Structure formats: structure tokens, C-alpha cells
């Protein structure tokens, strides 16, 4: 397994395709969306074969409104175009700071060729857990988890 440096962190790269997608990552210049604007989310504990990428604009995300980009590829490499993609951002409660748990959910719209986009509102800067689910009708296709650090 190889690793690539992303946003100050070392991220495992699982396949040549993942390396190619990761090579296109970086700050969004307003022209790149979908696979070119995100990182591949590893398939930890799942063997569904789907390749899911995730990115935000701005990158890194910030408190307030953020665009979300997700791409979904089937195990055979074809894009998932009929899917329902939902991204849930959550931050656990911080009792010592008298802060309740926070949550923001975004249903993403298909933008073509397996790319989905939407907007989420983050209530504050800090570390947010991101859960992405992909469904077609009643069938769950893929579920991925990652985390982001939003700027204040």
C-alpha cells in the first residue's frame, strides 16, 4: 500500500485509479468538480467494490455554506447515475464547553457521469465526521465515512 500527502495528512492510496484521482486533488479553482476535486474514501470494512470520492469547495471547508462533491463508480468502473446520495456531517457534543451535538444533512443532486453535488451548512469550525450513503431505490449500494476539519 502506498500513501499520499493530503492536507497535511498521509492518506493510504489503494489502487492506481485512486492515485490518479488523488493527484487531481487540491484547492478548487472553480473549474474542477467531482472526481477531480475530491479524495477517494477508503473501503474500510466493506467489500462493495464501489469507488466513492468526496470533496468540498472551499477546500478545506469553513464555517457556513460549503459545496459538496461526491462521485460514485460501480465496481465495473461505470458511473452510478441513478443513485440517491446523502452526506451527513456530525460533531459530537462537547459537555466541557457546554456545546450540544451538531448535525447537518445534505441530499446531493446528480450532475452527470456519476457526479453528485449539494450544499451543507456547518455551524462552526472544527472536526466533523462525514457519513456518505449511496442508494438506488431501496438497495444500499455503498456507505463511506471520513472526517474533515472546517476552518472557523
N, C-alpha and C positions, 0 to 999 in steps of 0.2 A: 504494500500500500504506500502511496506517495502522499505528501502533504503540500498544500499551497498556502501562502500567507494571504489572509483576507482581513482587512480592517483591524490589523494588529493581532489577529488570532491565527493559529495554524488550523486549517480545515483539512480533514482527510479527503483525498480525491480517489474515487473508487474505479473509474473507468476512463479510457481515452476520451469518450464523449463528455464526461464530467469535466475533464481538464480543459477541453475546448470551450465549454460553456463558462467555466470559471475564468478562463483567460479573457473573456469579454466583459468581466465584471469590473466595477469601478464606479466612480461618481457618474451619475446620469447627466448626459449633456442635452437632454430633452429630445434626442432622436432615437435613443435605444429603448426598447420595451421588451417584455417577455424574457426569453432565454438569454438575451444579451445583457439584461440588466439585473440578473439575479444570481444566486448561488444555488447549487444543487443541494437539496436536503437529503442527507444520507438515509438509507432504508434500515434503520436500527430496529431489530426485532420483527421485521416484516419481510415477506418474500413475494410481494405482489408484482414485482418487475416494472412498475411504473417509475418514470423519471420525473420528479417534481422540482421545479426551480422557484425561487422566491426572491423578490427584490422590492425596494421602495424608492420613491422619489419624494423628498430628498433622500440621499444616501450618505450618511446614516440618517434614519428618521429623526423627527423632532416632535416636541410637544405641539399639539394641534393637529391639523389635517395633513395626511400623508397619502400619496398614491401608492397602491399595492399592485404588484405584477406577479402573476403565477403562470407558469407554463406546465402543461401535463402531456407527457408522451407515454403511449402504450408500450407494453413490453416488446412489440414488434417494431418500434420506432415511429409509428404513425401518431399524429396529434390526436388528443381527445377533444372532440368538437361539440359533443352533446352533453358534456358534464355540467354539474352544478358544483361550483367551488365556493367554499365558505372559509374565511380566515377569522379566527377568534384570538384576540390579543388579551392577555390577562396578567395581572400583577397581584401577588398575594398581599394580604393585609399586613400592615406594619404596626402592631399594637404599641410598640415603644414610642412611635411618632404619632399615635392616635389617628392612623390612616386606615380606612376600610379597604377591602379588596376592590380592585378595579377590573372592568371588563369592557371590551369594545368588539363588536362583531360586524363583519362586512361580507355581504354576498357579492361575489365578483361576476362581472359580465363578460361573456365570450367576445373576444376582439378579433378572432380569426386564427387559424392554424394552431390551435391548442393554447393560445394565449388568453389569459383572463385578467381583468383589471377592475379596480374599485378604489374606494377611499375609506380610510378609517380615521377616527379622532382619538388621539392619545392624550389623556388628561394631564400627564406630567412626564418629565424626562425620567430615565432610569431603565432598569432591565425589565423587559416584557417577554413573557412566554408566548409563542405563536403556535397555534394548532390549525393545520390546514386539512380540510376534508374534501374529497372528491367523490361525487356520486353520479350515477346515471339512473334516474328514477329511484327505485327502492334499493338498488345494488350499490354497496360501498366499493369504490374502486381503489382508493388509496387514502392514507392518513399519514401526515407527517407532523413532526414537532421540531421547533427550533427556538432560538431566543434572539432578541435584538436589544441594543442599548440605544434608547432615544435621547437626543440632546434636549436640554431644557429650553 
